[in-house]
Amino acid sequence: MTNRQPPTGISGFPVTPLNENGNIDEEALVTNIEFLLEEGLESIFIACGAGEFHNLSRKEYESMVKLVASTVDGRVPLYTGVGGNLTEAIEKAEVSERLGVDGYLIFPPYLIDGEQEGIYEYYKAIVTSTDLNAILYQRSNAISSVETIEKLAEFPQVIGVKDGTGNMELNIELTQKIGNRLGWLNGMPMAEVTMPAYVPLGFNCYSSAISNYIPHISRKFYNALLNDDKQTVHEIYEDVILPINQIRRKRKGYAVALIKAGMEIVGLPVANTVRPPVVPVEEAHYEELKQILKVALENHPPNREVTI
């Protein structure tokens, strides 16, 4: 029987490491996944936004999912990203099921703004194509109303909603009307910034971009938040979260590229290499991030040795 429990805690969204030729560096990918598992992240989402989902070929997608599934090997729930073109979304859902993952996060359909009926039919087609767990993504051109999500929640495969819009009025309506039938995930860019507003609504899971390179600080922040340790929350905001977020907002695509830069700075095997239309982090911004991470690691040292 499928475990219908939604993810909780801190979810890792690994990047897709690329070598100098622009191909996927599988050895680096395994190393980075192992790092996240060792740091205690509660779930892994592969080939999603941070993993440049939009730029993976079908062959790359399948080989990545297969590799990561064998690496994770059931230690934590493993999710993939599906979406865009409906036919391709269903194909990727079926690949994910065949390769033994736990579920998938559904990205918006390609470009088109649909009516609620169309959004419902889009999600329904994907959700019913497999028995895997499905998480709906409130983002861009696929923002579901309360009524639409209530209808989709009738399918047992639907276990959660991830919010990437920041519409707190809608989030309050959703959590009040649907409650714990679904899991609630904060998927805002640099989700630590907004997590204090989400926790009281029942959001007990979030995707952490910085967990790719400073997961111990993600954990320290989240623990402090849940324990109402306002001083620690303030210090991490001041030292780490807000300064990094300021750099993230300087260029489009930095939500992905800045993660790779941070990973490279702390010595993880990934280059500051991305696929267009995302661009690498500029040298000046890279140096800014480096200085922020030096302060962060001095004020919030990890258990392992990190040299910058």
Protein Blocks (a to p, Z undefined) as FASTA:
>chain_A
ZZfbdcehjdddddddddfkopacfklmmmmmmmmmmnopabdcehilknommlccfklm
mmmmmmmmmmnnomaccdddeehjfklmmmmmmmmmmnopabdcddddehiacdfklmmm
mmmmmmmmpmcdcddddehjlcccfklmmmmmmpmklnbdcdfklpaklmmmmmmmnmmm
bccddfbehkllmmmmmmmnopabdcdfklmmmmmlmmmmmmmmmnopaklmmmmmmmmm
mmmmmmmmmpghklmmmmmmmmmmnopacdfbdcdfbdcddfklmmmmmmmmmmmmmmmc
cfbdcdZZ
